[in-house]
Amino acid sequence: MKIGIIGLPSSGKTTLFNALTRGKAATGGFGASRSANIGVAHVPDARVDRLTGIFNPKKTIYAEVIYVDLPGNISGDLFEGEALNQLQQVDAILLVARAFEDESVPHMDGSVDYRRDIEKVAFDILFADIALLERRIERLTDGQKKMKVGDREQAIKNVETLKGLQADLENGTAFRERELDDAESKAVSGTFTISGLPLLVALNIGEDDIGDTEALEQELAGILTGKSTGGAAICGSLEAELAGMSTEEEAEMRAGLDAGESGLSRMIKLSYEVLGLNSFLTVGKDEVRAWTISAGTLAPRAAGTVHSDIERGFIRAETVNFDDFIECGSMAEARNRGLYRQEGREYVVQDGDIVNFLFSV
């Protein structure tokens, strides 16, 4: 999973990036960087920790999230050049919206208003998609003279369809909000749309507002009412500070501040929920590992995340759910209770399944 972090200047997006990835990217400069910061975060998973204690493997491998802190500039123009190139490679957008007050870091608009900022960036995304479709229309229109009759007729239909999609964007309907019909899918084929990406929002709050997290998230939920959206309130500066501590120091500090679970854990839970993702597990003496898949993935496709040869030669999956395994205490007992099952090609792998794939190539 790869997530692109965006935000207006002085929103604290790079601070949050550092908190999520335990990185040390330079902050400040009001988002003037022209290159992206890229970091990897391990997905916290208590199931992996528990299985590691049971199997004592040579290696423990957590699922990973790649975070890309996209470049921005003082104008707040987020969707051109390198930023646009990076967005074409991510699975979702994480918008950092400023909700903290700090006189030493002035807001570009002179005041802090996260509702206004979210609305502004959402509008910028729609406007960027309108421009992307306009380029597509221009290419189709300019190329019609060189087309065969049948292709020209199709191009004319595509142009009309694209203009209709532009009108919907102008009316505030993001691509993530709609199901494209066949004509629309054909018209936008090969065209990247930013508003088609799931949208996560991190409300970057100050330490004084941590006690109001729940109320702020309820307000945020009232704003993010569309499909494939979700938000959480996080104190980026505190999370970045805590990320630099040892596990014991961080736990003690969180307890003292009543800061709850880590920002990384909360953002990853939100990401999995909005993107519709699950994790399955593989275990053994060599390795305990978590693998990320889309909810509803069939066993052969899940096997392909481990290795393409396993998907190609898939025979069956031996599986037991994590909770059942822990209750049984061993694979042998899980078999005795009928909870360690043999599943075929139509089996939908569930979150928390411990799976052993049998294959032949």
Protein Blocks (a to p, Z undefined) as FASTA:
>chain_A
ZZdddddehklmmmmmmmmnopabdeejiopafbdcddddddddfklmmmmmmnopabdc
ddddddddddddfkopabgcjlmmmmmmpcbdcddddfbdcfklccfkopacfklmmmmm
mmmmmmmmmmmmmmmmmmmmmmmmmpcfklmmmmmmmmmmmmmmmmmmmnopafklpccd
fklmmmmgoiacfklpccdddddddfklmmmmmmmmmmmmmmmmcghiacddddfklmmm
mmmpcfklmmmmmmmnonopafklmmmmmmmmmnopacdddddfkbccdddddehiafkl
mmmmmomklmmmocbdcdddfklmmmnopaklmmmnopaccddfklccdehiacdddddZ
Z
